[in-house]
Amino acid sequence: MSADHLPSEFEVLIVGTGLPESIIAAACSRIGQKVLHVDRSAYYGGNWASFTFSGLLSWIEEHKHEACNKDEIKEWKDKIQEDEEAILLNTVDKTITNVEVFCFASQDSEDNIQEEGVLQLKHDSSVTAAGTEEDSGSSKDCHGQQIQATVTNTVESSPSEDPVRSDSQASAQETDDAPSTQEENHGNMCSTESEKQEAGVTEQISECTDEKKRKKITYSQIIKEGRRFNVDLTSKLLYAKGSLVDLLIKSNVSRYAEFKNATRILTYQNGKVEQVPCSRADVFASKQLTVVEKRMLMKFLTFCMDYQQHPEEYLDFKDHTFVEFLKMKKLTANLQHFVHHSISMVSETDKTTEGLRATQNFLQCLGRYGNTPFLFPLYGNGEIPQCFCRMCAVFGGIYCLRHVVQCLVVDKETKRCKAVIDTSGMRISCKHFIVEDSYVADEQRKSVQHRQISRAVLITDKSLLKAESDQQISLVTVPPLEPGRPAVRIVELCSSSMTSMQGTYLVHLTCPSSGTAKEDLSLVVSRLFSENVDADEKDADSGMEKPSVLWALYFNMRDSSVAERSSYNLPSNVYVCSGPDSTLGSDHSIKQAESIFGQLFPDEEFCPPAPNPEDIIYDGDGAEAENAGFGAPLGPEHNKPEEGAVPEQENEKAMTETTEKNTSVTPVSLATCNDSTEEQDTE
């Protein structure tokens, strides 16, 4: 909806469209509250968002030059009365730092590369660690160089025109099927039989070389197929029995999204990537474990399933670390590695009970939807906040993107917030206010302690561990490679997850920060990947070819999940939602959203089930309201369908059938699951 046509009074005003804010918006709208949900960005999700490749390049530009991007702000002081005071909010996001971009894929000869139907990019400068520009000329080859993609021409695309969802996935290597010029002219190259034989050998070598070159993915191909990418700012997976899956099912929001099983749990050990046996079938089929280790592991996992029933086994070690407990159980070093780093996934300092609880949760999630405990949403994690935004809009919530709130209006006597003033000078009154942490100015933080998350996003040409199928979603854990370094979590996504173009993998690396993202993650990247796309580099220990990094992005993101509400100097009716944390799941965000909603409306149910579209009876002439509050499109970097209307059952079925046809993937339905198999897996 346009800001010029907004009502001036609401019951709940929510600033920021991240996951917890979107859940609260849906919950409030569902019980009949009048909700206004705004965001200063042109896209949904905030730091939970997903971008096409061109959208990601625009996001990079935005965060490199945020200090220069100051919107025209109209005077707000004349809107403040004598008995009121103003609390200024941040108008730009300052939570993303140390943005660095590297391109290793070869660059085509043309200076301007056109992404089909979206925008034109020119690569003529580089990005430094401090986010400044250095003129590097019109380089044709960007091996090992940091590059900057500058948006020179943006074309708005209709939200209904969605090549990612409607077209079959085109090959990223169209030149692979082109006929060879050498093959066509083979008969004319030689005049004698001996010359033909000699020329044939030369030609065969040349053809192999040319074919190898053709299979190398260039940067222009990534640009042209940019809509095939959906790159998450936050790398998460859904636990099959986690709080987010339970909420999606309970609220009926799950019908707005599709999911795919994470197919493999991997780890990095002894210089190579190997698969982790976690289910009963995996343990007994594993070639990495001896017969004694298999029995030992099954006995330990069986204990973990109901460890509360055997307190004598662990209570004496409750003050010890989980690592020490595993040693006490006399597990081999191999088994300790698997349980610690790939099943419990706790830190070196976590206590025994925390490790046992995490292991139990992992095992309980096995078998509900597949052979691993994890699900991944098709098109990226950015879909989840949008699903809750859609539910909010369906029940009357109003959305306004590119809408900047510049200050809160506080009553001096009651010390409660009563309104906000946006950058257009409009005053909007409200009862309850929810604000995402990045909007809160430093002056309003009394003792907020923030952590940092180091993130890297890589586009690679092959998987870390070759398998029979190239369509694998893998979770990889890399223990600290050197003392003082953090463990690194890797999520590797294939093209069938609808997050990358065919022939490539999208790799997310995450760890708690000890320095810049490049400093924290470069050792893992160099150990597991090759940054030379022209050479088939092999791992020194395993002898396997390393995946080549075609493009890489590093950045640090603020983790405000440790901040308490008392840490903010804000009115009592203003609630702060934290951004993404460094954990694999989203439990903290769900708990925070439910807690805030409970404080707002203690007598109301949190996200009750929404009726199915075919069961809704509309008032008046029976026609459904158009657009349902989603007046603003998602922006050119998004290729999502219009968010306003409830999809009809026939449209949902057609979309599912199209997805299955185009990707050869059967999406997981959260409404149907197998709750009886997880115990069989661990018996």
JOCORRA-V129351 format. One record per backbone hydrogen bond with DSSP energy under -1.0 kcal/mol. NH is the residue of the N-H (numbers start at 0). CO is the residue of the C=O. Records with the same first field share a line. If there is no record, write none. Layout:
NH = CO / CO
This chain:
4 = 1
5 = 2
9 = 428
10 = 33
11 = 33
12 = 431
13 = 35
14 = 433
15 = 37
21 = 17
22 = 18
23 = 19
24 = 20
25 = 21
26 = 22
27 = 23
28 = 24
29 = 25
31 = 28
32 = 27
35 = 11
36 = 397
37 = 13
38 = 399
47 = 44
48 = 45
50 = 230
51 = 636
52 = 225
55 = 51
56 = 52
57 = 53
58 = 54
59 = 55
60 = 56
61 = 57
62 = 58
63 = 59
64 = 60
67 = 64
69 = 67
73 = 422
78 = 75
79 = 76
83 = 80
84 = 409
86 = 407
88 = 405
89 = 438
96 = 555
99 = 553
101 = 551
102 = 144
103 = 549
104 = 549
112 = 120
114 = 118
117 = 114
119 = 152
120 = 112
121 = 149
125 = 133
127 = 131
130 = 127
133 = 125
138 = 136
144 = 141
147 = 124
149 = 121
151 = 119
154 = 117
160 = 157
165 = 161
166 = 162
175 = 172
183 = 179
184 = 180
185 = 182
187 = 184
188 = 185
195 = 191
196 = 192
197 = 193
198 = 194
199 = 195
200 = 196
201 = 197
202 = 198
203 = 199
204 = 200
205 = 201
206 = 202
207 = 203
208 = 204
209 = 205
210 = 206
211 = 207
212 = 208
213 = 209
214 = 210
218 = 105
221 = 217
222 = 218
223 = 219
224 = 220
225 = 222
227 = 224
228 = 225
229 = 498
230 = 50
232 = 48
236 = 583
237 = 374
239 = 372
241 = 238
245 = 241
246 = 242
247 = 243
248 = 244
249 = 245
250 = 246
253 = 247
255 = 252
256 = 253
259 = 375
261 = 373
262 = 472
263 = 472
265 = 474
266 = 273
267 = 476
268 = 271
271 = 268
273 = 266
275 = 264
279 = 680
282 = 278
283 = 279
284 = 280
285 = 281
293 = 289
294 = 290
295 = 291
296 = 292
297 = 293
298 = 294
299 = 295
300 = 296
301 = 297
302 = 298
303 = 299
304 = 300
306 = 303
308 = 305
309 = 306
312 = 309
313 = 310
314 = 310
316 = 313
317 = 314
319 = 316
321 = 349
324 = 320
325 = 321
326 = 322
327 = 323
328 = 324
329 = 326
330 = 325
335 = 331
336 = 332
337 = 333
338 = 334
339 = 335
340 = 336
341 = 337
343 = 338
351 = 319
354 = 350
355 = 351
356 = 352
357 = 353
358 = 354
359 = 355
360 = 356
361 = 357
362 = 358
363 = 359
364 = 360
366 = 369
367 = 364
374 = 237
375 = 259
377 = 257
378 = 496
379 = 376
382 = 379
383 = 380
385 = 381
386 = 382
387 = 383
388 = 384
389 = 385
390 = 386
391 = 387
392 = 388
393 = 389
394 = 390
395 = 392
396 = 391
397 = 34
398 = 628
399 = 36
401 = 40
402 = 38
405 = 420
406 = 420
407 = 86
408 = 418
409 = 84
410 = 415
411 = 82
414 = 410
417 = 408
418 = 408
419 = 427
420 = 406
421 = 425
422 = 403
424 = 421
427 = 419
428 = 7
429 = 417
431 = 10
432 = 572
433 = 12
434 = 574
435 = 14
436 = 576
438 = 435
439 = 436
443 = 440
444 = 441
445 = 566
446 = 566
450 = 558
452 = 556
453 = 510
454 = 554
455 = 508
456 = 552
457 = 506
458 = 550
459 = 504
460 = 547
473 = 491
474 = 263
475 = 489
476 = 265
477 = 487
484 = 481
487 = 477
488 = 509
489 = 475
490 = 507
491 = 473
492 = 505
496 = 493
497 = 494
503 = 500
504 = 459
505 = 492
506 = 457
507 = 490
508 = 455
509 = 488
510 = 453
512 = 451
519 = 515
520 = 516
521 = 517
524 = 520
525 = 521
526 = 522
527 = 523
528 = 524
529 = 546
534 = 531
536 = 534
538 = 543
542 = 538
545 = 536
548 = 529
549 = 458
550 = 458
551 = 101
552 = 456
553 = 99
554 = 454
555 = 96
556 = 452
557 = 94
558 = 450
562 = 559
566 = 563
567 = 564
568 = 443
569 = 567
573 = 570
574 = 432
576 = 434
589 = 585
590 = 586
591 = 587
592 = 588
593 = 589
594 = 590
595 = 591
596 = 592
597 = 593
598 = 594
599 = 595
600 = 596
603 = 600
609 = 250
614 = 611
615 = 612
621 = 618
629 = 626
630 = 628
637 = 634
651 = 647
652 = 648
653 = 649
654 = 650
655 = 651
656 = 652
657 = 653
658 = 654
659 = 655
660 = 656
661 = 657
662 = 658
663 = 659
667 = 258
673 = 367
680 = 676
